[in-house]
Amino acid sequence: MTVTKLAGRTSAQAGNFLKTGPDTSAGAYLRQFWQPVYHTGDLAVGRPVPLRIMGESFTLYRGESGRVCLTDSRCPHRGTQLSSGWVEGDALRCFYHGWKFDADGACTEQPAEDSSFCDRIKLASHPTQEYLGLIFAFLGSGDAPEFPTYPEFENFDGLVEVDSYVRECNYFQNLENALDMSHVAFVHRDNMASFSNIGRGAQLQSEESEWGVTYTFTRADGQLRIQQFGMPNIFYMTALPTDGEVGWQESLFWWVPIDDVTHMQFSLHRVAVAGDAAREVEERHRQRRARIDLPHQRVCDDILRGKIALRDVDTSRIDLVRLQDDIAQVGQGRIADRDAERPGRADNGVIAIRRTWNRELSAMAEGRPLKNWTRSESIVPKAWGFTGASRGDANTIPQTVLLDIRPQVEVDLQLAALRGDPTLE
């Protein structure tokens, strides 16, 4: 694969990492890694759902044992949608003619055929793993790699806030935004932790790590803010404070394509408060979520169409940070035209990600070995004097509380997006 240089930068189109369907190079690469695809609490026992991820349709269901299963979207008999069928034990029975498939996709019954050729029929099935309130899936071929864990988010006294949202643009625009610190002082200028010089290009540095890219901003007084990007689509950072009592907190993000013009951000937030303070924070955040009834995606549409301005929005009824990022990222177009860009010194993190992705996709296309990305204990985020979470003590019983913090208006939109349109295939 040829990597084209344009005006001193790497063209994203040259790397072809924008399209992620099953027959694309970026899609094949992303499928080599475990990806979050759903919230644990959204999948009830015995209620199969259609699922759209990376331009591909699946059936997702939880068996009566609690096992999460991910299979093909359609029955191989006559092609009807399997999510309309019944869960029996951990098996799935087709609504149309009753063909039955076990949790691994093997056909076990064909009622009208006396099960005469069951042994020749099998659904594709994919490994799943529930972890910290999210359902992860491995969508690649062959054996799944070892499931990556994040001990910092497991064994500690405090809250893990589980969150997600849908954004209506290509996933790579959000991924690049993570290593674009200079946008903070403008897009999020109302945030109590932003300030005018936070992203000056001369003070930003990006360096490849064993996990991805280490992104560093050096303040005038020598203090560092370090963020960690993990290949191919993970970000581990100290998040801007949104609660005066909590202050800086650690967050993990994944950007997962639904299709080429829509994606999900799944996230985990480590909030190190316990006891009465944890209950107060939880209640305060619950009350804040209860007031959110405007979908930021629809408000963004109105702003970009010139129907309203950001100053017209009642910020008590919306997630303002997400709306601000919507405006910036969706405002680039559903798929940004990177060949028309004029990047500067402050874009070195964005350029580092593109070059790393291009290198890996070129190696894959040419049959050369890919880098084995691993995260060591030293690859952690830092923000000024906050040095990141200590790993939990495996010998203690953690008092970690998982909280789904999505407002209902967000849940409704993202479930509609994730369930897709099964008539498209």
Residue pairs with C-beta under 8 A, 6 or more apart in sequence:
1 14
1 15
1 16
1 25
1 358
1 361
1 362
1 365
1 366
2 14
2 362
3 10
3 11
3 14
3 15
3 355
3 358
3 359
3 362
4 10
4 11
4 14
5 11
6 339
7 342
9 341
9 343
9 347
9 351
9 354
10 351
10 354
10 355
10 358
11 338
11 339
11 354
12 18
12 172
12 336
12 338
12 354
13 338
13 339
14 358
15 26
15 354
15 357
15 358
15 361
15 362
16 24
16 25
16 26
16 361
17 25
17 26
17 29
17 172
17 354
17 357
17 358
17 361
18 26
18 170
18 172
18 260
18 335
19 26
19 27
19 55
19 260
20 26
20 27
20 30
20 54
20 55
20 171
20 257
20 260
21 27
21 54
21 55
21 56
21 259
21 260
22 28
22 31
22 54
22 55
22 56
25 361
25 364
25 365
26 357
26 361
27 54
27 55
28 140
28 364
29 232
29 360
29 361
29 364
30 54
30 232
30 233
30 257
31 54
31 138
31 139
31 140
31 141
32 140
32 145
32 370
33 138
33 140
33 145
33 232
33 233
34 129
34 136
34 137
34 138
34 144
34 145
34 147
34 148
35 53
35 136
35 137
35 138
35 139
35 233
35 254
35 256
36 134
36 135
36 136
36 254
36 256
36 264
36 266
37 51
37 53
37 60
37 70
37 135
37 136
37 137
37 256
37 418
38 51
38 60
38 134
38 135
38 418
39 133
39 134
39 135
39 162
39 164
39 404
39 406
40 130
40 133
40 134
40 135
41 133
41 404
42 411
42 415
43 49
43 60
43 61
43 62
43 68
43 135
44 62
45 62
45 63
45 64
45 66
45 87
46 61
46 62
46 63
46 64
46 86
46 87
47 61
47 62
47 87
48 59
48 60
48 61
48 82
48 83
48 84
48 85
48 87
48 92
49 59
49 60
49 61
49 83
49 419
50 57
50 58
50 59
50 60
50 73
50 81
50 83
50 419
50 420
50 422
51 57
51 58
51 59
51 60
51 70
51 418
51 419
51 420
52 58
52 258
52 259
52 417
52 418
52 419
52 420
52 421
53 137
53 139
53 256
53 257
53 258
53 418
54 139
54 256
54 257
54 258
54 259
55 257
55 259
55 260
56 139
57 73
57 74
57 420
57 422
57 424
57 425
58 70
58 71
58 72
58 73
58 126
59 70
59 71
59 72
59 73
59 81
59 82
59 83
59 92
60 68
60 69
60 70
60 83
60 135
61 68
61 69
61 83
61 87
61 92
62 68
62 69
62 87
63 69
63 87
63 89
63 90
63 91
63 103
64 87
64 88
64 89
64 90
65 89
65 90
67 90
67 103
68 128
68 130
68 135
69 90
69 92
69 103
69 125
69 128
70 125
70 126
70 128
70 137
71 82
71 92
71 101
71 105
71 123
71 124
71 125
71 126
72 82
72 105
72 123
72 124
73 81
73 82
73 83
73 422
73 425
74 80
74 81
74 82
74 422
74 425
75 81
75 82
75 85
75 94
75 96
75 97
75 99
76 99
76 107
76 121
76 123
77 94
77 96
77 97
77 99
77 110
77 121
78 96
78 97
80 94
80 95
80 96
81 95
81 422
82 92
82 94
82 95
82 101
82 123
83 422
84 95
85 92
85 93
85 94
85 95
86 92
86 93
86 95
87 93
88 100
90 102
90 103
91 100
91 101
91 102
91 103
91 108
92 100
92 101
93 99
93 100
93 101
93 109
94 100
94 101
97 110
97 111
97 112
98 109
98 110
98 111
98 112
99 107
99 109
99 110
99 111
99 121
100 107
100 108
100 109
101 107
101 108
101 122
101 123
102 108
103 125
104 125
105 122
105 123
105 124
105 125
106 118
106 121
106 122
106 123
107 118
107 119
107 121
107 122
107 123
108 115
108 118
109 115
109 118
110 116
110 117
110 118
110 121
126 137
126 138
126 139
127 137
127 138
127 144
128 135
128 136
128 137
128 138
129 135
129 136
129 137
129 147
130 136
131 147
131 149
132 150
132 153
132 154
132 160
132 162
132 268
132 402
133 160
133 162
133 268
133 402
133 404
134 162
134 266
134 268
136 147
138 144
138 145
148 375
150 252
150 268
151 391
151 392
152 250
152 270
152 380
152 388
152 389
152 390
152 391
152 392
153 160
153 250
153 252
153 268
153 270
153 400
154 392
154 398
154 400
155 391
155 392
155 393
155 394
155 396
155 398
155 400
156 270
156 272
156 389
156 390
156 392
156 398
156 400
157 272
157 274
157 398
157 399
157 400
158 270
158 271
158 272
158 273
158 274
158 278
158 399
158 400
158 401
159 269
159 270
159 271
159 273
159 278
159 281
159 282
159 400
159 401
159 402
159 403
160 268
160 269
160 270
160 271
160 400
160 401
160 402
160 403
161 268
161 269
161 271
161 285
161 403
161 405
162 267
162 268
162 402
162 403
162 404
162 405
163 266
163 267
163 268
163 269
163 404
163 405
163 406
164 264
164 265
164 266
164 267
164 406
164 410
164 414
165 264
165 265
165 296
165 319
165 322
165 406
165 410
165 413
165 414
166 258
166 262
166 263
166 264
166 297
166 410
166 413
166 414
166 417
166 418
167 174
167 262
167 263
167 264
167 265
167 297
167 322
167 325
167 326
167 329
167 330
168 261
168 262
168 297
168 330
168 334
169 261
169 262
169 263
169 329
169 330
169 332
169 333
169 334
169 335
169 336
170 257
170 260
170 261
170 263
170 334
170 335
170 336
171 233
171 255
171 256
171 257
171 263
172 255
173 329
173 332
173 336
174 255
174 263
174 265
174 325
174 329
175 233
175 235
175 255
175 353
176 350
176 353
176 354
177 183
177 325
177 328
177 329
178 227
178 229
178 235
178 237
178 253
178 349
179 206
179 213
179 215
179 227
179 229
179 349
179 350
179 352
179 353
180 199
180 346
180 347
180 349
180 350
181 198
181 199
181 204
181 215
181 217
181 225
181 227
181 346
181 349
182 198
182 199
182 200
182 201
182 204
182 346
182 347
183 199
183 328
184 191
184 194
184 198
184 199
184 240
185 194
185 195
185 196
185 197
185 198
185 199
187 324
187 325
187 327
187 328
188 194
188 240
188 321
188 324
190 320
191 240
191 241
191 242
191 321
192 241
192 244
193 240
193 241
193 248
194 240
197 203
197 220
198 217
199 217
199 346
200 346
201 344
201 345
201 346
201 347
201 348
202 345
203 217
203 218
203 219
203 220
204 215
204 216
204 217
204 345
204 346
204 348
204 349
205 215
205 216
205 217
205 218
205 348
206 213
206 214
206 215
206 216
206 348
206 349
206 351
206 352
207 213
207 214
207 216
207 352
208 214
208 352
208 356
209 228
209 379
210 373
210 374
210 375
210 376
210 379
211 228
211 229
211 230
211 231
211 373
211 374
211 375
211 376
211 379
212 228
212 229
212 230
212 231
212 234
212 356
212 373
213 228
213 229
213 349
213 352
213 353
213 356
214 226
214 227
214 228
214 229
214 379
215 226
215 227
215 228
215 229
215 349
215 352
216 224
216 225
216 226
216 227
217 224
217 225
218 224
219 225
219 384
223 384
223 385
224 382
224 384
225 238
225 382
225 383
225 384
226 380
226 381
226 382
226 383
227 235
227 236
227 237
227 238
227 381
228 235
228 236
228 237
228 375
228 379
228 380
228 381
229 235
229 236
229 349
229 353
230 236
230 373
230 375
231 356
231 357
231 360
231 371
231 373
232 357
232 360
233 254
233 255
233 256
234 252
234 253
234 254
235 251
235 252
235 253
236 250
236 251
236 252
236 253
236 379
236 380
236 381
237 250
237 251
237 253
237 381
238 248
238 249
238 250
238 251
238 381
238 382
238 383
238 386
238 388
239 248
239 249
239 250
239 251
239 269
240 248
241 247
241 248
241 249
242 321
243 281
243 284
243 285
245 273
245 277
245 280
245 281
246 271
246 272
246 273
246 281
247 386
248 383
248 386
249 269
249 270
249 271
249 272
250 269
250 270
250 381
250 388
250 389
251 267
251 268
251 269
251 270
252 267
252 268
253 265
253 266
253 267
254 265
254 266
254 267
255 263
255 264
255 265
256 263
256 264
256 265
256 266
257 263
258 264
258 417
258 418
258 420
259 420
260 335
261 334
261 335
262 417
264 414
264 417
264 418
269 405
270 389
271 278
271 281
272 389
273 281
274 399
278 401
282 401
282 403
285 403
285 405
289 405
289 406
289 407
290 407
291 316
291 317
292 317
292 318
292 319
292 407
292 409
292 410
293 317
293 407
293 409
294 313
294 314
294 317
294 318
294 409
295 409
295 410
295 413
296 318
296 319
296 322
296 323
296 326
297 326
297 413
299 308
299 313
299 318
299 323
299 326
300 323
300 326
300 327
300 330
302 308
303 309
303 310
303 313
303 327
304 327
304 330
304 331
310 323
310 324
310 327
313 320
313 323
319 407
319 410
343 350
343 351
360 370
360 371
362 368
363 369
363 370
364 370
377 391
380 387
380 388
380 389
381 388
382 388
392 398
406 414
